[in-house]
Amino acid sequence: MLANVPRGDVLYSESVFDSRGELVAKKVTRKELLKEPDEFISTSAKVVEFIRENQRPVIIGVVVFLVCVLAAAGLYGRNQYRQSRSHELFNKAYLDYEQAVTSTTPVKAEEWDRLFKEFDAIAKDYGSFVAGETALLYSAHVLYAKKDFKGALERYQKMKSTRLVEKGLGSMVLYHMAMTSLAMNDFDKAVLFFDQLSKDTKSPYQRQALSSIADIYEAMGKNKEAVQAYRQYLKMFPQAPDAPYVKARIADLSAKG
């Protein structure tokens, strides 16, 4: 146990064992304290000596460390710039796209081609960023608007492996895949996609998916399947605004057999 003594030459006392094994207090004077080596000075001296004896390896190590730090800083800065640039390019293309889809006059094919090239370039150059993945989605939208349904479907399918889907946009992508398949008159595939959506209780497209399945079966002349789909729709959404219409369709298709 240490006890400070603020007067005289005695700085402190420390507990030690005497020759009989008894614990006694040993007083340490200022002169004795000054004779003891300083740990900080000793360690510093060893470090200095090591550096003196290994100058070349130490210098190389310092240089390598600094190069790594500068390289990491450069990569981070470049990454931040590319991310900012990707958002800038996407926002510009998106505003042009919004203007096109809300236009009251027919959009020329050349305009759709220009928009596709812009979104496609962003998707390729900045694919690792959110803006790049979003550009891929909008390039599919543009192809759909151009009635290039096969190309649109391929790009919607590519979206399934993106982080946007992992973050919750999977339902939206699946909906567009279903609608694109429907536009291609690939009814079986459309039903398959809509069926997946109809089983997702968290999907905002669930009600439309159930309704679309019934509509597709009816268009295919599969009245029995259509009735089943309409009944499932009413079971899931009994208070839907179009419930009276659905009930009428069930009655009509059941009468036809």
Buried (B, 14 or more C-beta within 10 A) or exposed (E): EEEEEEEEEBBBBEEEEEEEEEEEEEEBEEEEEEEEEEEEEEEEEEEEEEEEEEEEEEEEEEEEEEEEEEEEEEEEEEEEEBBEBBBEBBEEBBEBBEEBEEEEEEBEEEBBEBBBEBBBBBBEBBBEBBBBBBBBBBBBBBBBBBEBBEBBBEBBEBBBEBEBBEEEBBBBBBBBBBBBBBBBEBBEBBBBBBBBBBEBEEBEBBBBBBBBBBBBBBEEEBBEBBBBBBBBBBEEBEEBEBEEEBEEBBEEBBEEE
